[in-house]
Amino acid sequence: MDRIKNRVADIKQLLHSVQQLQANVKELQESLPAVTEFQNEVQRALDQWHFKSQSRIDKIMGLIDDLNHHNKD
């Protein structure tokens, strides 16, 4: 009889854990659009920073090429 009571208690605990897991999964699914939007915003900021920085990098590389060319002469 005690074994049956223990099994029932284990099953109840398992069911409770499954319910908590389902609630957590639902919460994560609901937060996914906001997380995705944040990720997109970060990527846009990185792309913009890289684009703005690229012209500076190109200018620096051009200056280095000019200096190297003048040093060869």
C-alpha distances in whole Angstrom, upper triangle without the diagonal:
4,5,5,6,9,10,11,12,14,15,17,19,20,21,23,24,26,27,29,30,32,33,35,36,38,39,41,42,44,45,47,50,51,50,52,55,55,55,58,60,60,61,64,65,65,67,69,69,70,73,75,74,76,79,79,78,81,83,83,82,86,87,86,88,91,91,90,93,95,95,96,99
4,5,5,6,9,10,10,12,14,15,16,18,20,21,22,24,26,27,28,30,32,33,34,36,37,39,40,42,43,45,48,49,48,50,53,53,53,56,58,57,59,62,62,62,65,67,67,68,70,72,72,73,77,77,76,78,81,80,80,83,85,83,85,88,88,88,90,93,92,93,96
4,5,5,6,9,10,10,12,14,15,16,18,20,21,22,24,26,27,28,30,31,32,34,36,37,38,40,42,43,46,47,46,48,51,51,51,54,56,55,57,60,61,60,62,65,65,66,68,70,70,71,75,75,73,76,79,78,78,81,83,81,83,86,86,85,88,91,90,90,94
4,5,5,6,9,10,10,12,14,15,16,18,20,21,22,24,25,27,29,30,31,33,35,36,37,39,41,42,45,46,45,47,50,50,50,53,55,55,56,59,60,60,62,64,65,65,68,70,70,71,74,75,73,76,79,78,78,81,83,81,83,86,86,86,88,91,90,91,94
4,5,5,6,9,10,11,12,14,15,16,18,20,21,23,24,26,27,29,30,32,33,35,36,38,39,41,44,45,44,46,49,49,49,52,54,54,55,58,59,59,61,63,64,64,67,69,69,70,73,74,73,75,78,77,77,80,82,81,82,85,86,85,88,90,90,90,94
4,5,5,6,9,10,10,12,14,15,16,18,20,21,22,24,26,27,28,30,32,33,34,36,37,39,42,43,42,44,47,47,47,50,52,51,53,56,56,56,58,61,61,62,64,66,66,67,71,71,70,72,75,74,74,77,79,78,79,82,83,82,85,87,86,87,91
4,5,5,6,9,10,10,12,14,15,16,18,20,21,22,24,25,27,28,30,31,32,34,36,37,40,41,41,42,45,45,45,48,50,50,51,54,55,55,57,59,60,60,63,65,65,66,69,70,68,71,74,73,73,76,78,76,78,81,81,81,83,86,85,86,89
4,5,5,6,9,10,10,12,14,15,16,18,20,21,23,24,25,27,29,30,31,33,35,36,39,40,40,42,44,45,45,48,49,49,51,53,54,55,57,59,59,60,63,64,65,66,69,70,69,71,74,73,73,76,78,77,78,82,82,81,84,87,86,87,90
4,5,5,6,9,10,11,12,14,15,17,18,20,21,23,24,26,27,29,30,32,33,35,38,39,38,40,43,43,43,46,48,48,49,52,53,53,55,57,58,58,61,63,63,64,67,68,67,69,72,71,71,75,76,75,77,80,80,80,82,85,84,85,88
4,5,5,6,9,10,10,12,14,15,16,18,20,21,22,24,26,27,28,30,32,33,36,37,36,38,41,41,41,44,46,45,47,50,50,50,53,55,55,56,58,60,60,61,65,65,64,67,69,69,69,72,73,72,74,77,77,77,79,82,81,82,85
4,5,5,6,9,10,10,12,14,15,16,18,20,21,22,24,25,27,28,30,31,35,36,35,37,40,40,40,43,45,45,46,49,50,50,52,54,55,55,58,60,60,61,64,65,64,66,69,68,68,71,73,72,74,77,77,77,79,82,81,82,85
4,5,5,6,9,10,11,12,14,15,17,18,20,21,23,24,26,27,29,30,33,34,34,36,39,39,39,42,44,44,45,48,49,49,51,53,54,55,57,59,59,61,64,64,64,66,69,68,68,71,73,72,74,77,77,77,79,82,81,82,86
4,5,5,6,9,10,11,12,14,15,17,18,20,21,23,24,26,27,29,32,33,32,34,37,37,37,40,42,41,43,46,46,47,49,51,51,52,55,56,57,58,61,62,61,63,66,65,65,69,70,69,71,74,74,74,77,79,78,79,83
4,5,5,6,9,10,10,12,14,15,16,18,20,21,22,24,26,27,30,31,30,32,35,35,35,38,40,40,41,44,45,45,47,49,50,50,53,55,55,56,59,60,59,61,64,64,64,67,68,67,69,72,72,72,74,77,76,77,81
4,5,5,6,9,10,10,12,14,15,16,18,20,21,23,24,26,29,30,29,31,34,34,35,37,39,39,41,43,45,45,47,49,50,51,53,55,55,56,59,60,59,62,64,64,64,67,69,68,69,73,73,73,75,78,77,78,81
4,5,5,6,9,10,11,12,14,15,17,18,20,21,23,24,28,28,28,30,33,33,33,36,38,38,39,42,43,43,46,48,48,49,52,53,54,55,58,59,58,60,63,63,63,66,68,67,68,71,72,72,74,77,76,77,81
4,5,5,6,9,10,11,12,14,15,16,18,20,21,22,26,26,26,28,31,31,31,34,35,35,37,40,40,41,43,45,45,46,49,50,51,52,55,56,55,57,60,60,60,63,64,64,65,68,69,68,71,73,73,74,77
4,5,5,6,9,10,10,12,14,15,16,18,20,21,24,25,25,26,29,30,30,33,34,35,36,38,40,40,42,44,45,46,48,50,50,51,54,55,54,57,59,59,59,62,64,63,65,68,68,68,70,73,73,73,77
4,5,5,6,9,10,11,12,14,15,17,19,20,23,24,24,26,28,29,30,32,34,34,36,38,39,40,42,44,45,46,48,49,50,51,54,55,55,57,60,59,60,63,64,64,65,68,69,69,71,73,73,74,77
4,5,5,6,9,10,11,12,14,15,17,18,22,22,22,24,27,27,27,30,32,32,33,36,37,37,39,41,42,43,45,47,47,49,52,53,52,54,57,57,57,60,62,61,63,66,66,66,69,71,71,72,75
4,5,5,6,9,10,10,12,14,15,16,20,21,20,22,25,25,25,28,30,30,31,34,35,35,37,39,40,41,43,45,45,46,50,50,50,52,55,54,55,58,59,59,60,63,64,63,66,68,68,69,72
4,5,5,6,9,10,10,12,14,15,18,20,19,21,24,25,25,27,29,30,31,33,35,35,37,39,40,41,43,45,46,47,50,51,50,52,55,55,55,58,60,59,61,64,64,64,67,69,69,70,73
4,5,5,6,9,10,11,12,14,17,18,18,20,22,23,24,26,28,28,30,32,33,34,36,38,39,40,42,44,45,46,49,50,49,52,54,54,55,57,59,59,60,63,64,64,66,69,69,70,73
4,5,5,6,9,10,11,12,16,16,16,18,20,20,21,24,25,26,27,30,31,31,33,35,36,37,39,41,41,43,46,47,46,49,51,51,51,54,56,56,57,60,61,61,63,65,65,66,69
4,5,5,6,9,10,11,14,15,15,16,19,20,20,22,24,25,26,28,30,30,32,34,35,36,38,40,40,42,45,46,45,47,50,50,50,53,55,54,56,59,59,59,62,64,64,65,68
4,5,5,6,9,10,13,14,14,16,18,19,20,22,24,25,26,28,30,31,32,34,35,36,38,40,41,42,45,46,46,48,51,51,51,54,56,56,57,60,61,61,63,65,65,67,69
4,5,5,6,9,11,12,12,14,16,17,18,20,22,23,24,26,27,29,30,32,33,34,36,38,39,40,43,44,44,46,49,49,49,52,54,54,55,58,59,59,61,63,64,65,68
4,5,5,6,10,10,10,12,14,15,15,18,19,20,21,24,25,26,27,29,30,32,33,35,36,37,40,41,41,43,46,46,46,49,51,50,52,55,55,56,58,60,60,61,64
4,5,5,8,10,10,11,14,15,15,17,19,20,21,23,25,26,27,29,31,32,33,35,36,37,40,42,41,43,46,46,46,49,51,51,52,55,56,56,58,60,61,62,65
4,6,7,8,10,11,13,14,15,17,19,20,21,23,25,26,27,29,30,32,33,35,36,37,40,41,41,43,46,46,47,49,51,51,53,55,56,57,59,61,62,63,65
4,6,6,6,9,10,11,12,14,16,17,19,20,21,23,24,26,27,29,30,32,33,34,37,38,38,40,43,43,44,46,48,48,50,52,53,54,56,58,58,60,62
4,5,5,6,9,10,10,12,14,15,16,18,20,21,22,24,26,27,28,30,31,32,35,36,36,38,41,41,42,44,46,46,47,50,51,51,53,56,56,57,60
4,5,5,6,9,10,10,12,14,15,16,18,20,21,22,24,25,27,28,30,31,34,35,35,37,39,40,41,43,45,45,46,49,50,51,52,55,56,57,59
4,5,5,6,9,10,11,12,14,15,17,18,20,21,23,24,26,27,28,30,33,34,34,36,38,39,40,42,44,44,46,48,49,50,52,54,54,56,58
4,5,5,6,9,10,11,12,14,15,17,18,20,21,22,24,26,27,28,31,32,32,34,37,37,37,40,42,42,43,46,47,47,49,52,52,53,56
4,5,5,6,9,10,10,12,14,15,16,18,20,21,22,24,25,26,29,31,30,32,35,36,36,38,40,41,42,44,46,46,48,50,51,52,54
4,5,5,6,9,10,10,12,14,15,16,18,20,21,22,24,25,28,29,30,31,34,34,35,37,39,40,41,43,45,45,47,49,50,51,54
4,5,5,6,9,10,11,12,14,15,16,18,20,21,22,24,27,28,28,30,32,33,34,36,38,38,40,42,43,44,46,48,48,50,52
4,5,5,6,9,10,11,12,14,15,16,18,20,21,22,25,26,26,28,31,31,31,34,36,36,37,40,41,41,43,46,46,47,50
4,5,5,6,9,10,10,12,14,15,16,18,20,21,23,25,25,27,29,30,30,33,35,35,36,39,40,40,42,44,45,47,49
4,5,5,6,9,10,10,12,14,15,16,18,20,22,23,24,26,28,29,30,32,33,34,36,38,39,40,42,44,45,46,48
4,5,5,6,9,10,10,12,14,15,16,18,21,21,22,24,26,26,27,30,31,32,33,36,37,37,39,41,42,44,46
4,5,5,6,8,10,10,12,14,15,16,19,20,20,22,24,25,26,28,30,30,31,34,35,36,37,40,40,42,44
4,5,5,6,8,10,10,12,14,15,17,19,19,21,23,24,25,27,29,30,31,33,35,35,37,39,40,42,44
4,5,5,6,8,10,10,12,14,16,17,18,20,22,23,24,26,27,28,30,32,33,34,36,38,39,40,42
4,5,5,6,8,10,10,12,15,16,16,18,20,20,21,24,25,26,27,30,31,31,33,35,36,38,40
4,5,5,6,9,10,10,13,15,15,16,19,20,20,22,24,25,26,28,30,30,32,34,35,37,39
4,5,5,6,8,10,12,13,14,16,18,19,20,22,24,25,26,28,29,30,32,34,35,37,38
4,5,5,6,8,11,11,12,14,16,17,18,20,21,22,24,26,27,28,30,32,33,34,37
4,5,5,6,9,10,10,12,14,15,15,18,20,20,21,24,25,26,27,30,30,32,34
4,5,5,7,9,10,11,13,15,15,17,19,20,21,23,25,26,27,29,31,32,34
4,6,6,7,9,11,12,13,15,16,18,19,21,22,24,25,27,28,30,31,33
4,6,5,6,9,10,11,12,14,15,17,18,20,21,22,24,26,27,29,31
4,5,5,6,9,10,10,12,14,15,16,18,20,21,22,24,25,27,29
4,5,5,6,9,10,10,12,14,15,16,18,20,21,22,24,26,27
4,5,5,6,9,10,11,12,14,15,16,18,20,21,22,24,26
4,5,5,6,8,10,10,12,14,15,16,18,20,21,23,25
4,5,5,6,9,10,10,12,14,15,16,18,20,21,23
4,5,5,6,9,10,10,12,14,15,16,18,20,21
4,5,5,6,9,10,11,12,14,15,16,18,20
4,5,5,6,9,10,10,12,14,15,17,19
4,5,5,6,9,10,10,12,14,15,17
4,5,5,6,9,10,10,12,14,16
4,5,5,6,8,10,10,12,14
4,5,5,6,9,10,11,13
4,5,5,6,9,10,11
4,5,5,6,9,10
4,5,5,6,9
4,5,5,7
4,5,5
4,5
4
